[in-house]
């Protein structure tokens, strides 16, 4: 090797000189995540293995490193691609290992020179010609983003595809190594558009020396194909201008070449909403995530099907005819990383990562989604031969640290460029036909002090051409949780050579400070670190083949469609049968085989009665629930099955219900009560049904005028109160009977009346007077959805020894909301009070405008309401006890602090607390993941001390948002997760 190196050094000088002369330059607390949500088919007969609510047990590993690895280079530039990783390693016919990477020359990352580095080994990776340095294959300051292929010689020389230039003048190049194994190519500039160059190129060489280069136009908006050919001396010749393929919105594309024919293929992500007239999708990350995978190919190396790309994922769209999760259609989308390869029979294979995106069937928000998740994923395989998509590897877990109540206390990210738990697959076929997939794997319990996951490298294998895959083998398990800065071990950007010998040939980066130091850290010079570049050989015999991964299907099953379900009598009476009607239709070309009504009595799920529904006409079905005795609770739902054994339930995760009462005997308790098992809904079982109930008015006419409704209550037990609206001239203590429709939302005022159950009254009869029920004594902890908030809605309650947590920071409301807190033992609980029902005179007499943080209230009585957030609403000055001010603390924080939002995740609003050491300008805002401002919560000068507020997510779609606190010289970010 040393003698070869001496000869090589002479040749490098010669080849570099030739390259420059021939080159034509252009002119110009715990990790228990809990609560897995699997985005496949949740119906019981889906015949897939569903994750449970526990984290996967760590797989046993023989060693932290399987096989052998050696460092062959390094880089300050710690990411290698903005999207898909191309092939970065090749093994030639003689067994020579040739690889490349993007190297940053120093830690001045703002102006960091970078280059394509090359290294070579002719002895199976034992020694390397450039040891741990590498040789630059590019020759301009901004060389990078490359891939490698080989010529058809024996042995093959390296062919490099990359871009380089100075400043913003970047152009793509194809470089051919001057001699075998030296990494000193002659670089040829690739064609450009008249107004734009092309960058981020990936290229391949066919057996007949055709060259196929796929790149993105400089403005990042058009995939561009440049065909070429090598002459006998391996000098490339290209067409004059690139060929437009299709518009693209991210750097996720690949090109590949068959090893046995002239077949070649290209693949990329394409937004399902297109590019024009995006409406509610404009400017959102959700638009970038809402993709399919498009593939084009050529069978002869010349004629491509660019006009008719094949959609290989073809995600099932949302269906407004369905309800619940079925209405979303497919809830997985291919997003960022994938690989494509041909097998020995010339069929294409693709492996891609899929992430969660639940698109609304009826667009109601901006963007019109209910949930997305960037950080967890599942790998899937597509076969051209079978057109089947099968699961490859599981990554459906959460990295965030949570407390015992499941609230996020520390948010952990897999990486900057939208990495996810399993991503960046790289494919290769062995001679025996086994298909291997190497990929990045981000475990749950390994993260840096800056809250970025440390990655590992994993490999899995399929022995049946991708139909099934074995559980993965961990190639690396370098475990360095919360290591000192610059001492982490995080493997990333793996690439697997196409040629497999008795080992897998892999190259990757080992980042000693995960996360991109180019973009992630505000003070980059403090955390930049020199990443290492490795070659790693893994014996094929070390890849485990013990058990098959049985993951969820990529596509949801096309379920039968259940339409409107109605009961003939909205308020059933004693011993009278209740007719239930519904529409039911098959999906696609299937046929229905059964339409059934299921019901249970008093919640006895061990005894579900089943009645076949009669087909009345066309798609209308009906059945009767037998009459029942007084006080019996009846739960019911519809189950429909088709001839493909696919079922639909309506509702899916709860039941419709009613209580049997004598004529006129319905209670407030009956319309409010929801069984504790029904966590998926807080709707009244009598929603949109006309009811008649009686109760005692517990509020004044003045309160009703200010608040917008009276409260009535029938007892001093849970579920006994309700708000009534459209009523006037009642007095506290009136015993009334009201008839009206149960509502959960006021379409004319959804911001205020969007959550609380109320009765829209049509008839009211005052039948007497009675004593107002005594308020129920509660603690603030009872006033949460997870405890008793729904039980107490509309009731009189009393709390004692509470303290104002901050001044009003919700000026957009008609009333004032104050955050309050209460200490119970050593635990502090937080809630809200509102002045919605208090007159200005009452507020002034109570000195409410002068409330400050630390104001103490000995006791408070009020109606418990849910208008934008749960809160206690005093009815007048007599409801508020003694008011005093606690002596303020003498110390202040050394720097601004931002408390974890609570709850988080949240379903409508979340409480936010922060503290500043001095009076300062404060900006508290919320952004979506695309960087778009969605809400400014606070903006202005604030006094030193602690402040609290809440953030209402009305009108926002489910997903992840960024809470941003900025003071004079400090900014703090926190993730918010909205789950409605």
Buried (B, 14 or more C-beta within 10 A) or exposed (E): EEEEEEEBEEEBEEBBEEBEEEBEEEEEEEBBBEEBBBBBBBBEEBEBBEBEEEBBEEEEBEEEBBBBBBEBBBBBBBBBBBBBBBBBBBBBEEBBBBBBBBBBBEBEBEEBBBBBBBBBBBEBBEBBBBBBBBBBBBBBBBBBBBBBBBBBEEBBBBBBBBBBBEEEBBBBBBBBBBBBBBBBBBBBBBBBBEEBBBBBBBBBBBEEBBBBBBBBBBEBEBBBBBBBBBEEEBEBEBEEEBEEBBBBBBBBBBBBBBBEBBBBBBBBBBBBBEEEEBEBBEEBBBBBBBBBBBBBBBBEBEEBEBEEBBEBBBBBEBBEBBBBBBBBBBBBBBBBBBBBBBBEEBBBBBBBBBBBBBBBBEBEBBBBBBBBBBBBBBBBBBBBBEEEBBBBBBBBBBBBBBEEEBBBEBBBBBBBBBBBBBBBBBBBBBEEEBBBBBBBBBBBBBBBBBBBBBBBBBBBBBBEBBBBBBBBBBBBBBBBBEBEBEEBBBBBBBBBBBBBBEBBBBBBBBBBBBBBBBEBBEEBEEBBBBBBBBBBBBEBEBBBEEEBBEBBBBBBBBBBBBBEBBBEEBBBBBEEEBEBBBBBBBBEEBEBEBBBBBBBBEBEEEEBBEBEBEEEEEBBBBBBBEBBEEEBBBBBBBBBBBEBEBBBBBBBEBBBBBBBBEEEBBBBBBBBBBEEEBEEBBBBBBBEBBBBBBBBBBBBBBBBEBBBBBBBBBBBEBBBBBBBBBBEEBEBEBBBBBBBBBBBBBEEEEEBBBBBBBBBBEEBEEEEBEEBBEBBEBBBBBBBBEBBBBBBBBBBBBBBBBBBBBBBBBEEBEBBBBBBBBEEEEEEBBBBBBBBBBBEEBBEEBEBEEBEBBBBBEBBBBBBBBBBBBBBBBBBBEBBBEBEBEEEEEEBBEEBBBBBBBBBBBBBBBBBBBBBBEEBEBBBBBBBBEEBEBBEBBEEEBEEBBBBBBBBBBEBBBBBBBBBBBBEEBEBEBBBBBBB
